[in-house]
Amino acid sequence: MAQLEPIDRAILRELASEGRCSYTDLAERVGLSVSAVHQRVRRLEQRGVVKGYAAKLDGELVGLGLTAFISLTPIDPAAPDDYPQRLEHLPQIEACYSVAGDESYILRVRVASPLALEELLRQIRESANVSTRTTVVLSTPYEDRPPAV
């Protein structure tokens, strides 16, 4: 993929920090006309640089106050590496990362309670035939920070 122009980087920084920013505000912030910003944003979306826009929800306020990271290790190392597909039906899994190291994948999950986490772990082990190691998040000083574009 081609390098990003400095003005595109500026647009991306603004969008990453405030995805609902209007084209007028965005144009003001980066020093372009509204039509030029609109065209550049559309091009960034078409190239797949901007993958979409989403609301960030407060897990605590929507009843999902427990966040955890679950590391997956295959029980049978010869088994096919199809764990993401085996687990995609579980909506509590917010992210699935393929990683280097002892584990094959690390999942970020959000659930209502320790009991709900215990049930989710059972479902993961049953669906994917893996052993798990769980780290419960105590607090989140920050997350979803925009990348240093």
C-alpha positions in Angstrom: 0.0 0.0 0.0 1.2 3.5 -0.8 2.5 5.8 1.9 0.0 8.2 3.4 0.3 11.9 2.6 0.7 14.2 5.6 -2.7 15.7 5.1 -4.3 12.2 5.1 -2.5 11.4 8.3 -3.9 14.6 9.9 -7.4 13.6 8.8 -6.9 10.1 10.2 -5.7 11.5 13.6 -8.8 13.7 13.8 -11.2 10.9 12.8 -9.5 8.4 15.2 -10.0 10.8 18.1 -13.5 11.9 17.2 -15.2 9.7 14.6 -18.4 11.8 14.6 -16.5 14.9 13.6 -18.4 16.8 10.8 -16.8 17.4 7.5 -16.9 21.1 8.3 -15.1 20.7 11.6 -12.7 18.3 10.0 -11.9 20.7 7.2 -11.3 23.5 9.7 -8.9 21.3 11.8 -6.8 20.2 8.8 -6.9 23.4 6.8 -8.8 22.1 3.7 -12.1 22.8 2.0 -15.1 20.7 3.1 -15.3 19.1 -0.4 -11.6 18.3 -0.4 -11.9 16.6 3.1 -15.0 14.7 2.0 -13.2 13.4 -1.1 -10.1 12.4 0.9 -12.2 10.6 3.6 -14.1 8.8 0.9 -10.8 7.7 -0.7 -9.4 6.6 2.6 -12.6 4.5 3.2 -12.4 3.0 -0.3 -8.7 2.0 0.2 -9.7 0.3 3.5 -7.6 2.6 5.6 -10.7 3.7 7.5 -12.6 0.5 8.3 -15.7 2.0 9.8 -17.1 4.0 12.6 -18.5 2.7 15.9 -19.9 3.9 19.1 -17.7 3.2 22.2 -19.8 1.8 24.9 -19.2 1.9 28.7 -19.2 -1.8 29.6 -20.1 -1.0 33.2 -23.1 1.1 32.3 -24.4 -1.6 29.8 -24.2 -4.4 32.4 -20.9 -5.9 31.2 -18.6 -4.7 34.0 -16.0 -7.6 33.9 -13.3 -7.6 31.2 -10.9 -10.4 30.9 -8.1 -11.7 28.6 -8.3 -15.4 27.8 -5.2 -17.1 26.4 -5.9 -20.3 24.3 -3.5 -23.2 24.0 -4.5 -26.2 21.8 -4.9 -29.4 23.7 -3.9 -31.3 20.5 -1.1 -29.4 18.7 -1.9 -31.3 15.5 -5.5 -30.0 15.4 -6.4 -27.5 12.7 -5.9 -23.9 13.5 -9.6 -22.8 13.2 -10.2 -21.5 16.6 -11.5 -18.0 15.5 -14.1 -19.7 13.4 -15.1 -22.1 16.2 -15.6 -19.2 18.6 -17.1 -16.5 16.4 -20.6 -17.4 17.6 -19.8 -16.2 21.1 -20.7 -12.5 21.3 -18.9 -11.9 24.6 -15.6 -12.1 22.6 -14.8 -8.6 21.6 -11.4 -9.3 20.0 -9.4 -12.3 18.9 -5.6 -11.9 18.5 -3.3 -14.5 16.9 -0.1 -14.3 19.0 3.5 -15.7 19.1 4.5 -17.5 22.2 3.1 -20.4 24.2 -0.5 -19.5 23.5 -2.0 -19.5 20.0 -4.7 -16.8 20.5 -5.6 -14.2 23.1 -9.3 -13.2 23.4 -10.6 -10.0 25.0 -14.0 -10.7 26.5 -16.6 -8.6 28.3 -19.2 -10.2 30.6 -21.6 -9.3 33.4 -20.1 -11.3 36.3 -17.6 -13.9 37.4 -20.3 -16.5 37.0 -20.8 -15.4 33.4 -17.0 -15.6 32.8 -17.0 -19.1 34.2 -19.8 -20.1 31.8 -18.0 -18.4 28.9 -14.8 -20.3 29.7 -16.8 -23.6 29.6 -18.2 -22.7 26.2 -14.8 -21.7 24.8 -13.2 -24.9 26.0 -16.0 -27.0 24.7 -16.2 -25.2 21.3 -12.5 -25.1 20.5 -11.0 -28.0 22.5 -8.4 -25.7 24.1 -6.9 -25.1 27.5 -7.3 -21.5 28.8 -5.5 -19.1 31.0 -7.5 -16.1 32.2 -6.5 -12.7 33.3 -9.2 -10.5 34.8 -9.0 -6.8 34.3 -9.2 -4.8 37.6 -9.3 -1.4 36.0 -8.7 0.3 32.6 -6.8 3.5 32.9 -7.1 3.9 29.1 -8.0 1.8 26.0 -8.9 2.3 22.4 -6.3 5.0 22.1 -6.0 6.3 18.5 -2.9 4.9 16.7 0.1 7.2 16.3 -0.6 8.0 12.7 
